[in-house]
Amino acid sequence: MEVEAEVLSAYIQDQSQFVLVDARTVEEFEAGHIDGASNLPLGDFDEMSEHLTLKRDEVVLVYCKSGTRAKKLANKLSAADYKRVRVIPSHQLKFIDGEVIFASLE
């Protein structure tokens, strides 16, 4: 379910191909997140799931700091019939002074 480095590289070059979702809390998201990401905290999924604007067939890339919440959220999205959900592995991200950036994909 993890996104491959090549697919992540494509995202970085053309963000219109994917929807980026941050699974962290609202407070963590507000402290810093990847540009263009939407916040869907894992803990809020059940109450927010009926109001999601995601299309069930679009590619959804989910991330968090360690990967644990992202994997759990990705499983919930998949169970809710979202077909193309992938997790960005934590080693492909850097969390520096409240900022979240993509790590080198080389």
C-alpha positions in Angstrom: 0.0 0.0 0.0 3.1 2.3 0.2 3.6 4.7 -2.7 6.7 3.9 -4.8 9.4 6.5 -5.1 8.7 7.0 -8.8 5.0 7.8 -8.2 6.0 10.2 -5.4 8.4 11.9 -7.8 5.6 12.3 -10.3 3.4 13.8 -7.6 6.1 16.3 -6.7 6.4 17.3 -10.4 2.6 17.5 -11.1 0.5 17.7 -8.0 -2.7 17.7 -10.0 -2.4 13.9 -10.4 -3.0 13.2 -6.7 -4.8 14.2 -3.6 -2.5 14.6 -0.6 -3.9 13.9 2.8 -2.2 14.5 6.2 -3.5 12.0 8.8 -2.1 13.9 11.8 -4.0 16.0 14.3 -5.3 19.5 13.4 -2.7 20.9 15.8 0.2 19.0 14.1 -1.2 20.0 10.6 -1.4 23.7 11.6 2.2 23.6 12.9 3.4 22.6 9.4 2.4 20.4 6.5 3.2 19.7 2.9 1.9 22.4 0.6 -1.3 21.4 -1.0 -2.2 18.8 1.6 -5.6 18.5 3.2 -6.0 17.5 6.8 -8.0 14.4 7.7 -7.0 13.4 11.2 -7.3 9.6 11.8 -9.2 10.2 15.0 -11.8 12.3 13.2 -12.4 10.0 10.2 -15.6 8.3 11.4 -17.4 11.6 12.0 -16.0 13.2 8.9 -16.3 10.3 6.4 -19.8 11.3 5.2 -18.5 14.7 4.3 -15.4 13.9 2.4 -15.0 15.6 -1.0 -12.5 12.9 -2.3 -13.5 11.1 -5.4 -13.5 7.3 -4.9 -11.4 6.7 -8.0 -8.7 9.4 -7.6 -5.2 8.7 -6.3 -5.0 9.6 -2.6 -1.6 9.8 -1.0 -1.7 9.7 2.8 1.1 10.6 5.2 1.9 11.2 8.9 5.1 11.5 10.8 5.8 7.8 11.6 3.5 6.1 9.0 1.3 4.4 11.6 -1.7 6.8 11.4 -1.3 7.1 7.6 -1.6 3.3 7.3 -4.6 3.2 9.5 -6.3 6.0 7.7 -5.5 4.4 4.3 -7.1 1.2 5.5 -10.2 3.1 6.6 -10.4 4.9 3.2 -10.0 1.6 1.4 -12.7 0.0 3.5 -14.9 3.0 2.6 -14.4 2.1 -1.1 -11.7 4.5 -2.0 -9.9 2.5 -4.7 -6.5 4.1 -5.2 -5.1 4.9 -1.7 -1.4 4.8 -1.0 0.8 5.7 2.0 3.9 7.9 1.7 6.5 6.0 3.8 7.9 8.1 6.6 11.4 7.7 5.3 10.4 9.8 2.2 9.5 12.8 4.4 11.4 15.1 6.6 9.9 17.0 9.6 12.1 20.0 10.3 11.1 22.9 12.6 7.4 22.4 12.0 7.9 22.2 8.2 7.2 19.0 6.3 9.1 18.4 3.1 9.8 15.5 0.8 13.1 13.7 1.4 15.5 13.1 -1.5 14.1 10.4 -3.7 17.4 9.6 -5.3 
